[in-house]
Amino acid sequence: QLQLQESGPGLVKPSETLSLTCTVSGGPITSGIYYWGWIRQPPGRGLEWIASVYFSGSSQDNPSLKSRVTISVDTSKNQFSLKVTSLTAADTAVYYCARQGGYGSPKYGFDVWGQGTTVTVSS
Amino acid sequence: QSALTQPPSASGSPGQSVTISCTGTSSDVGAYDYVSWYQQHPGKAPKLIISEVTKRPSGVPDRFSGSKSGNTASLTVSGLQAEDEADYYCNSYAGSHNYVIFGGGTKLTVL
């Protein structure tokens, strides 16, 4: 059974960089069928897609985040990661990692989700 | 990149049917059959309940169904049950520039 687990700091300071990692267990991240993505949810608000990556390193990110985002994959560790720079309070959210299936395209929905990790941006 | 438009709330009594709409544009919902729906209970991660407009993943009850007409996708929950009370989100592929957009979410209340 595929499982995803987010890890990273719960508290970061404004203007700093957030680094999160998603560890995939129960299946290889190198499956050519899936993309792997990050989605966030500010307190009391809706979902926002951040970025998605393929095992080859090919990636897409949300243009509204104005190039503050980097997504990468480490196939040797079966992990993918997210960096968000120039943090502000508006980046405070629950961050989810998820599998985006299938057929090797980012067009599909997110069918397996991690439990989420809460990130607070505050001095 | 604008979010898809969903009604903030919907409600129905047990056993009734309720439909939640998700309105986009001719560049996202109207252009592609890649609309998904998610159910989210408080404090939990979202769960995929409909993909590619109409497809139900394994284990999702057939009380949940999806459809699309023009720029609007819809989720229908038939035979409402208490456990269906949750937030529901739609998302759509939006082309090679915007890729993925979500709706603002609809809180479904079972009266």
Interface residues (C-beta under 8 A of the other chain):
Chain A: G37 I39 G46 L47 E48 W49 S52 Q60 N62 P63 S64 Y96 P106 K107 Y108 G109 F110 D111 W113 G114 Q115 G116
Chain B: Q1 A3 Y32 Y34 S36 Y38 A45 P46 K47 L48 S51 E52 P57 Y89 N91 Y93 H97 N98 Y99 V100 I101 F102 G103 G104 G105
